[in-house]
Amino acid sequence: MVLTAQRGLCVYCGRSPSTTLDHERPIAGAGHDIWWNFVPACKPCNLRKSKHESAAHWVADMDICHRYPELTRSKWRMSPKVFAGITRRVERVQREIADADRREWFELHYGEEKWRNKTELFKILDRCKAELKGYPHYPWRTPKVRELKGHCTRLICCGYFHPQARLLHAFLEREEVRAFQRAVFNERAHEGEVLGRLVREYLAGRQRDLDGEA
């Protein structure tokens, strides 16, 4: 769940894929070994930040090193444009991880996954990232079709599998398909839900026409 935050990128450099979990406040510095203290990080950034009390403390150190390079022997530098945004990115990621709807979605979809080593863990992570890329929006941000304990019913995920639904085919030109997909994306809906709504509106209009003719 944590490694998929911020589009799977390191919260510190904002560029490398996140492959490790970092305690934003280290255990040695009164931090807690709990999910809300974890942030996604790449291995190099995790190692460089490890001795600091917090991300804000690391940013302050890097700012001093940038202003007074003669005070440090370290050859590694992070540009001010990058490290200046670390605190903001950490706060944003922590809000994302703390999102109750997001946590619920991951619990329902990946809560029972088991792994024995990092290889298996990263296979699950890759599968999760691939699934999320298939949605126009994060599924936990869409409304629930209905309340069903222990099951996901988010609209852009599992909720559109209605027991009375039937598969229909629509014949559209390529540009029409693209225009429809853009419209659905902007509406934050699922294609099937919008098509169903259009069909129902069409049928209602036909019924009104028939009633008028009668």
NURO-672745 format. One record per atom (N, C-alpha, C): z, x negated, y. Coordinates in pm, whole numbers, plus 32768, in hexadecimal, padded with zeros to 4 digits. Each point is the difference from the previous one (the first is absolute). Example, Ala and Ser with C-alpha at 12.3 -4.5 7.8 and 13.67 -1.06 7.14 Angstrom:
# residues 2
830C7AD97DC7;800080598077;80007FA68078;7FB880238069;80067FAE8077;8049804D806D;
# end
This chain:
# residues 214
80007FAE7F88;800080528078;80007FAA807E;80537F988000;800B7FAA8077;7F817FAD8013;7FC87FCD7F92;7F8C7FA7800B;7F8280488030;7FFE80847FFB;7F8C804A8031;800D80238094;80757FE7803A;80148020808E;7FA77FA78056;7FE1802F8076;7FAA7FBA805F;7F7C7FD77FBF;7FC7805E7FB6;7F7D7FEC7FBF;80007F887FA2;80757FDD7FCC;80097F947F9F;7FFC7F75803D;80157FF68083;7FFB7F7E8043;808D7FCF8022;800C7F7E800E;80807FC18022;803080338088;807D80248008;80368036807D;80127F938069;80047F827FD6;80187F93805E;7F7F7FCC803F;7FA27FD47FAD;7F827FCD8039;7F9C80718017;800F806E7FB8;7FA880728013;7F737FED7FCB;7FE97F937FB4;7F787FE37FD1;7FF77FED7F69;805F7FB87FC7;7FFB7FE37F70;803480767FAF;7FCC80137F86;8034806A7FAA;80937FE87FDF;804D80698000;808F7FF17FE0;80107FF57F68;80407F957FD5;80147FE87F71;80947FF17FDC;805780018064;80907FF17FE6;804E80658053;807A801A7FD4;805D8052804D;80617FA38047;80118014807F;805D7FAC804D;807280568034;80797FC97FF8;80728043803F;7FF57FE68096;7FEB8069804D;7FF47FED8091;807F7FBE8036;8072802D7FCF;807E7FBA8019;802C7FC27F7C;80007F7C7FF4;80217FBF7F81;808980297FCB;800D7FFD7F7C;808080207FC1;806D7FA38034;7FDC7F818014;80627F9E8033;802A801F808F;7FAF804F8045;80218021808B;802E808F8010;804C80317F9F;803980888003;7F97806C7FEB;7F8C7FDA7FCA;7F9B80647FDF;801F80447F7C;7FB8806A7FE2;8019804C7F86;7F857FFC7FA5;80197FFE7F7F;7F9480017F9E;7FDB80917FE1;7FC1803F8063;7FDE808E7FF5;7F7A80178042;7FBD806D7FDA;7F7480148027;7FEA7FFB8096;805D80358051;7FE680038090;800F7F778042;802C7F9C7FB4;80087F788036;7F8B7FAA7FD1;7FA5803A7FB0;7F8C7FB67FD0;7F898015805D;7FB17F97800F;7F80800B8047;7F987FB37FAF;7F8080288008;7F987FB87FB6;7FD97F7F8047;7FF17F957FB4;7FE07F7F803D;7FA97FAE7FA1;7FB07FA9803A;7FB87F9F7FAE;80617F8E7FDF;7FE27FB37F9B;805E7F997FD3;801B7F95806A;7F987FCC8047;801C7F9A8066;805E8032806E;7FE880798032;80558035806A;808E80197FCE;800A802D7F84;808480197FC6;80517F7F7FFB;7FC07F947FD6;80467F807FF6;80277FCB808B;7FA880108061;801C7FCC8086;806D804E8048;8009807F7FE2;806380548043;80867FFE7FBA;80077FCE7F85;807480117FA9;80857FD4803D;80017F96804E;807F7FCA8034;80328049807C;7FB2805D8034;80268044807C;804E80807FE4;80548025805E;805680747FEE;7FB380837FFF;7F9380048049;7FAF807A8007;7F777FDC8036;7FA780617FFF;7F7A7FE98037;80087FE08095;805980468047;800F7FE78090;80307F72801A;80597FCF7FAB;80337F76800E;7F907F9C7FE7;7FAB801D7F9E;7F8F7FA77FE2;7F9E7FFF8075;7FE68073803A;7FA680098074;80377FAD8074;8082800A8017;803F7FB3806C;7FF17F6A7FE8;80107FD57F82;7FF07F727FDF;7F717FD28017;7FA080527FD5;7F737FDB8012;7FDB7FFB8093;803B8057804F;7FE57FFF808F;80327F7E803F;80767FD47FD7;80377F818033;7FA87F8B7FD5;7FD680017F80;7FAA7F937FCE;7F7A7FFD8049;7FCF80758024;7F8180058048;80107FCC808F;806F8024803E;80177FD5808A;80257F6C8008;804B7FD17F9B;802F7F758001;7FDD7FBE7F7B;7F817FE17FEA;7FD47FC87F7F;80427F7B7FDE;80327FB98065;803F7F7F7FE4;808680107FB9;8035807C7FFA;808280167FC0;7FF6800F7F69;7F88800E7FCD;7FF080147F70;7F987FA17FC7;80137FDD7F83;7FA17FA97FBB;7F9F80507FA9;801580807FFA;7FAC80537FAA;7F7080018032;7FA37FEE7FA2;7F7280048023;7FC9808F7FFB;804D80587FC3;7FD1808A7FF3;801B804D8080;7F9C8048802E;800E804F8079;7FC4808B7FEA;804180638038;7FC980868004;7FE780208093;7F8A8033801E;7FDD8017808C;805C806A803D;801D7FF48082;805680628043;7FCC808F7FF3;7F7C800F7FFF;7FC680867FF4;802880417F7D;800F7FAD7F97;802580347F7C;809780167FF7;80507F998021;8090800F7FEA;8041805E8065;7FBE80178071;8039805D8062;8004808F7FCA;7FA9801E7FA0;7FFC80897FCB;805080147F81;80467F987FD2;8049800A7F82;806C806B8006;80527FFD8067;806E8061800A;7FCC808F8000;7F9480168049;7FC680878006;7FC980297F77;7FBE7FA27FBB;7FC980207F7B;8070801C7F9C;806B7FB38007;807080167FA5;803C808B8015;80138025807D;80388085801D;7FA4806E7FCF;7F7D7FED8012;7FA080657FD4;7FFF800C7F68;80047F8D7FBC;800080017F6E;8080803E7FC9;80717FE3803E;807E803A7FD2;800080978011;7FC38031806C;7FF480928011;7FA4803A7F94;7F947FB77FE2;7FA3802E7F9A;804480077F78;804C7F997FDD;80437FFC7F7F;806D806A7FF7;8040801D8071;806D80638001;7FCE80907FFF;7F7F80148010;7FC780888003;802180487F7C;8049806E800A;802B80497F87;7F8980377FB2;7F9B80318044;7F8A80357FBB;7FB77F917FB5;7FF87F8C803D;7FBF7F8E7FBF;804E7FD57F83;80837FF8800D;80537FD97F8E;7FF380657F8F;7FFC80808023;7FF180687F9A;7F7B7FF27FB7;7F947FE7804B;7F7C7FF47FC1;7FFE7F8C7F9E;80347F8D8029;80017F8C7FA7;805980187F87;806E80448013;805A801D7F91;7FBC805A7F9A;7FB78065802F;7FBD805D7FA5;7F8A7FBF7FB8;7FBA7FA58043;7F877FC67FC6;80187F7B7FB8;80607FB38030;80137F7B7FC5;80927FE47FDA;805380658008;808E7FEB7FE3;801E7FDC7F70;7FA980267FA4;80187FE47F73;7FB17F887FCC;7FBD7FBB805A;7FB47F897FD6;80607F917FD4;7FDB7FBB7F96;80517F927FCD;7FAB7F817FFD;80407F8F801A;7FB97F817FF6;80607F957FCE;7FC77F9F7FBC;80527F957FC6;7FF37F7D804B;7F987FF38051;7FEC7F84804A;7FB0801F807E;7FEA7F998050;7FB98013807F;7F6F80297FEB;7FC47FCF7F94;7F7480247FE5;7FF280977FEF;8058803A7FB1;7FFB80917FEB;8022804B8081;805F7FC9804C;8025803F807F;7F8A8006805F;7FB77F91800A;7F917FFC805F;7F8980537FCF;7FF580157F7F;7F9A805D7FCD;801F808E802F;808080257FF9;802A80848030;7FE8800A8096;80217F948047;7FEE7FFE8091;7F6D800F8026;7FA87FB97FB9;7F70800B801C;7FCE808D7FE3;8033803B7F95;7FD780897FDF;802E8062806C;80787FE98033;80358056806A;7FAE7FF18080;7FDF7F858024;7FB17FE98079;7F75803F7FF3;7FC57FF47F89;7F7C803C7FEA;80078098800C;806C803A7FCE;80108092800B;800D802A8092;80517FB7804C;80158024808C;7F807FF28052;7FAC7F9F7FDC;7F817FEF8047;7FA380767FE9;801580497F95;7FAA80727FE1;801D807C8052;806E7FFD804B;802480748053;7FD87FE78091;7FD380688047;7FE07FED808E;807D7FEA8056;8073802E7FCF;80807FED8045;80697FE67F95;80717FCE802B;806D7FF07FA0;8029808A7FCD;800280147F7D;801A80877FCB;808780398027;80657FAA8014;808580358021;80068038808E;7F987FE9804F;7FFD80388088;7FC0808B8004;7FCF802E7F90;7FC480857FFC;806780657FCC;7FEF807F8022;806480647FD7;7FFE801A7F69;806D80397FD0;800880287F74;7FC3808A7FEF;7FB680117F94;7FC880837FE1;806F80617FDA;80607FCE7FB6;807480507FD7;80707FA27FD7;807780337FF9;80737FB07FD4;800980087F68;7FFD7F8E7FBF;80097FFB7F6F;804D7F837FDC;807C80117FD9;80597F8F7FE7;7FC87FA37F95;7FFE7F7F8020;7FD27F9C7FA1;7F6A7FF07FF8;7FB680468058;7F6E7FF77FFE;7FCC7FF0808F;7F957FB2800D;7FC17FEF8082;7FA38076801B;800E803C8074;7FA7806F8026;7FC37FE78089;7FF67F818027;7FC37FDF8081;7F6E802A8001;7FD380318072;7F798038800B;7F967F9A7FDA;80067F88803B;7F9D7F987FDE;803A7FA97F91;801180397F8F;80317FB37F8D;7FFA80587F85;806F803E7FE0;800780547F87;7FFE80958020;801A8024807C;8010808C8023;7F8380547FF5;7F897FC1800A;7F8680507FFE;7FD580247F73;80457FD07F9B;7FE180287F77;803F80887FE4;7FC98064803C;803580887FF1;7FD580387F78;805880457FB9;7FDC80327F7A;7F8C80627FFF;7FE580428071;7F9280608006;7F827FC5803F;80037F7F801F;7F8D7FC28041;7F8C7FEE7F9D;7F8780058034;7F887FEA7FB0;7FA87F9A8047;7FB97FB17FB2;7FAA7F998038;7F7C803C802D;7FDA7FE6807E;7F80802D8036;7FB47F888036;7F7C800C8004;7FAD7F958036;7FBE80308080;7FFE7FAC8064;7FBF8021807F;7F897FA38013;7F8F80388028;7F877FB18014;7FF07FE58096;80147F838026;7FFA7FD8808C;7FAA7F84800F;7FC67FF18076;7FB97F848020;80667F908016;7FD27F857FF7;805B7F8E800C;804B80028084;7FB9801B806D;804180038083;80648073800A;7FE0806E7FBE;805D80718000;80807FDD7FB4;7FF07FB77F93;80757FD57FB4;80597FA68055;7FC27FA18045;804E7FA48054;8045804A8071;7FB9805E803D;803C804E806D;807680527FCC;7FF080387F89;806B80507FC4;80797FA77FE2;7FE87F8A7FC8;806E7FA67FDF;804A7FD3807E;7FB57FE7806C;80417FD9807D;805680728036;7FCA807A7FF8;804B80738032;808080167FAF;7FF57FF27F7C;807680117FAA;80667F93801C;7FCF7F858012;80597F90801E;804E80198081;7FBA802F8067;8040801A8080;806480727FF8;7FE9805B7FA3;805980727FF0;80777FE17FA7;7FFF7F897FC3;806B7FD67FA5;801180647F8E;7F9280217FC2;800380617F93;7FB77FC67F87;7FFA804E7F96;7FB87FD97F88;7F7B80497FFD;7F977FBD7FD0;7F7A803B8001;7FFD80867FB7;804380067F8C;8000807C7FB3;80438072804A;806B7FE08049;80468068804B;7FA880388070;7FB97FA78045;7FA9802D806D;7F8A80507FC9;7FC57FD27F92;7F92804B7FC3;802F808B7FD4;807780067FC7;803580827FD8;8012805D8076;80307FC7806F;801280518079;7F7A80338034;7F997FAA7FFE;7F7C8029802F;7FC6806F7FA9;80127FF37F7D;7FCD80677FA5;804780858019;80847FFA8013;804B807B8019;7FD680418084;7FE87FAB8066;7FD080378080;7F76803F7FF0;7FAB7FC07FB1;7F7A80377FE9;800980877FB9;805480077F99;800E807D7FB6;803B806E8057;80607FDA8055;803B8064805A;7F9780338063;7FAA7FA68031;7F968029805B;7F9B805B7FBD;7FDE7FE07F83;7FA480557FB6;803B808B7FEB;808280037FE4;804080817FEA;800080548080;80147FBD8072;7FFC80498080;7F748037801A;7F9A7FAF7FDE;7F77802F8012;7FE3807A7FAA;80307FFB7F83;7FEA80717FA5;8049807C8030;80797FEC8032;804C80718034;7FBB803C807A;7FC37FA98052;7FBB80318077;7F83804E7FDC;7FB97FD27F98;7F8780477FD4;802180887FC4;807680057FBF;8028807E7FC3;80278065806D;
# end
